[in-house]
Amino acid sequence: MAEQAPARMMTVLGLLPGGDLGPWTIYRNKRGLVVWFKKAPPLAPPTDKQLTQRNQFRIAAMCWKALSPEQRAQWELAARRTTVCMNGYDLYIHFALNPKDRRKETLQRQTGTVLA
């Protein structure tokens, strides 16, 4: 059953939570309301596809950490110079998980950055 009391408290504090927070799963519905549910434990172990995807994200995050501060700064700069609602890390992860996405070339050209 959805609960609203914690949501009101969090938005009063200026927080817009989403995802898992302690024993709660939180999301915004189509009308923009924050919905809280008690976290449901998984009923089955993760599938091979889920494990593969988690490993891809893990590897992409490790590659981000391996970038030099200058390379990370270029990704952050590219994110600020565009109209996408992402930061540099988000952009990097997108292109790391989608290496055939040719929009990276357009992004570099339009933002005047060199992205590793």
PEZISUL-V51780 format. One record per helix or strand. SS is the DSSP state (~ for helix, > for strand). FROM is the first residue (numbers start at 1). TO is the last residue. If there is no record, write none. Layout:
BEGIN
[[SS/FROM/TO] [SS/FROM/TO]]
END
This chain:
BEGIN
[[>/3/3] [~/5/12] [>/19/21] [>/24/28] [>/34/38] [~/48/66] [~/69/80] [~/88/97] [~/103/111]]
END
